[in-house]
Amino acid sequence: MLLPSFLERFVATFLPQPFRDLARQTGWSKRQGKIDPFEFLTSAVFGQLRPLRQTLVSQAQGLEEPVTRQAVHERYNPRAAAYFQAAFAHTLAQTLDWSPARPQALELQPHFSAIHLLDSTCFDCPETLQEIFPSCGGAGSAANIKVLLRYELITGRLEPLKVLEGKRSDQGQAFGAAQRLQQGELQINDKGFFDAKAWQAAHQAGAYLLMPLPHSLTLWTTQGPEAPEQSLDLAGALACSSENRVEWPQVFLGTQGKHRAGPVRLVAFRLSPESAGRHRAGLRESMRTKGRTPSAKALQLAGWLLLVTNAPAAKLPSALVAYLYRIRWQIELIFRQAKSVLRLDKTASENPARIQCEIWARLLGAVLLFLWQAHANAQCWHQHGSEISFEKSIRVMQQWGHTIARAFLKGPEERLRQLRTIGRHLLVNTRKGRQKSRTNTWDHLMDLWLKPQPALRER
């Protein structure tokens, strides 16, 4: 489904009545008033795209019926937060299967049916939310919000999973995320999400995980089913190796029992002297602030990228593990755009209900932006053989934020006309620039694995 057909489907699906029904179900709307539930929602969602921060005054002035700033303020109540959350869940359920496959990522489908990038981001919020979103303490705010996101690489689908208290750990979310995986899917995440139960759940589902090795784990190897386990001195083994890549095909992580994961593959990649130096300097500084000195073992391991996966070598070759893991940084770019453009981590309100509404509105806006970007990307590749820049597309949508909000006050035909105009701007003004002399991660994956060149295949 390319951009024109997507826009038609979007206009036909994103209709006012289902959202008005949600407003009544959550108690936000009890009778017809000047502020329509659908209009209130869309003004909050698309008003966040404007270059200037949306205020109560600007939101009031953008509504069809004239209302005061105080009238808008009073509509931000606990029932409004429930309405916005329900609207987000409704939209996510309606659009989960809309994303087209990304042109390059489509080459990964013969290997994995889906590739999920999992991560979280935290940000402080006013202390009026302390009871709802308590933080971990320390020097920051007493209130902190954590957003757990999952980004599916092949389709370009963004799926915010949870909005949590800041004190909740990533490790505590790992098992629930792994339970969502289906057979043949791969999840890439940071080492903060290590949980033996998550590895067990992925194994039972026939799914795969890829993540860095937490250095605190004990490692065990065995020579066969009947052979006794032996402790692996990873730092010592790497210190004795002159290779740039070292692999252990079968390793168990952690002690015996429910806290053990495995067997998994452990692949170690030697970092360049510059990268290793930066990692060791960072480790020394981190330990210095705690009044400690890093051990020789920790300094040795800091010179390597250590990755573990339960995907077999036939499905994920060892030489390509590091290249595939680098793709995880795309979700870091998503967080950066969500904070810089959608202002996910910014609020000027002290009203807890309004803050929650803003968070759900911005997450809903992010989901819709990613849908538009994914379809525009597929259209651009179809027409021009090139991709569009997510950052550029976000900037274009930001300039059109007010127009989009006003378009939702019109009928479907006018709304479709406006969205088609924006779509044409996306295709013209957001194409990626490319330095032919610069090889990126996708080039390595294509040339060495997905579509190997004859000369490289012979090596």
C-alpha positions, 0 to 999 in steps of 0.5 A: 500500500503506497502513499495515495491509497494509504491516505484514502484509507486513513481518511476513511478510518480516522472518522469522528464518530468512534472517538466521540463514542470513546469520549462517552464511554470514558465519561469525558463527554456526557452531552453535546457542547461547544468543544467536540471530543474529536476536535479536542483530540485532534487539536491536541495531537496535531497542535503538538507538531507546530514549531511553537509550543501549544498553549491553552490559548492557541488550542482554544483559538484553533477550535471551530467554536470560539471558547475561552482558555478557561473552558479548555483548561477545565476539559483537561480532567482525569476523564480526559486522560482516560479518553486520550489513552483510549483514543491512542489504543483505538488508533494503534489497533486500527493501524497495526497492519497498515505499514508497508515493508521498507525497501531495504529491510524487506530483504531481511524477511527470508531470515526473520519474519519481523525485527523489533527494536526495543528500548525505553526513555525517561524524562522528569515531569512536574512533582504534581505527578509524583503519586502517579509517576514516582521517580527513582529518587536522587537529584532529579525530579520526584516525578519521572515518566518512562516510555517503553517503545518497540519499533518494527524495522521491516515495516517501519511500524512504531508501537509504544508499549507502555507509559510507566513510572520512572522507577520501573526498571528495563529488566522488569519489562523484558519478560512481557516484551518477549511474550509478545514475540511470535515464531521467527521474529527477532528482538534487538535490545540493550543489555539493561533488558537482560532477564533469563525468563525473557530468553526462556519465553523467546525460546519457547515461542521459537523467537530470537533475541540479540543483545550485548552481554552484561558483564556481571553474568557468570558464563559456562560452557560444555563440550557436549550433553554429557560433559560437565560444565566449565566456567568461562574466563571470558576476559582471560580468553580474549586477552590470549586471542589475536583474532578480531572476532572470537565465538563460543557457539554454546554458552549458558548465562548465569547460575543454575535454575530459573535465573539461567539463560541458554544455550546462546551464541556469544560473539566477541568483536575486537574494537578499534584502538580508538573505540577501545580507548574511549570505552576504557576512559568512560569506564575509568571516569564512571568508576572514579565518580563512585570512588572505585578503580576498574579491574583489569578484567573490566578494562579488558572486556571494555575493548570488545563488543560482546553480543549474545543471541539464540539465533543459529549461525545459519540464520544469522552469520557470526560476521554479521551479528555486529552489523545487525546490532548497529541497527538498534540505534535507529530507535535512539534516533526515534527518541531524539526526534520524539523529544526535539520535535514532538517535545515528548519530555517537555510540559509547562503545565502543573495539571496532572490530567493535562500532562497525561493527555499531552503524553498520550497525544504526542505518542499518538502523533508519533504513531501517525507520523511514522505511518505517513513516513513509512508510506511516503518512503515506500512511494519515494523508493517506488518512484525515485529509487531512494529513501526519505529522511525521517528527520526531514519528514518530521520537519515538513510535518511540523511546518504543516501541523496547523494545516493538518489540525484544521483539515480535521475540522473539514469533511473527508474530501477536503481532509484528503486534499490537504493530506495529498498536498502534504504527501507531495511535499514529503516526496519532493523535499525529504529525500535522503542525501547520499555520499557514494564513498561512505559505506553504511550499515545497510550497505554492509548487510546487503553486500556481505549477507542479504545480496552478496556481490560475487567478488565478496562471496568468493572470499 
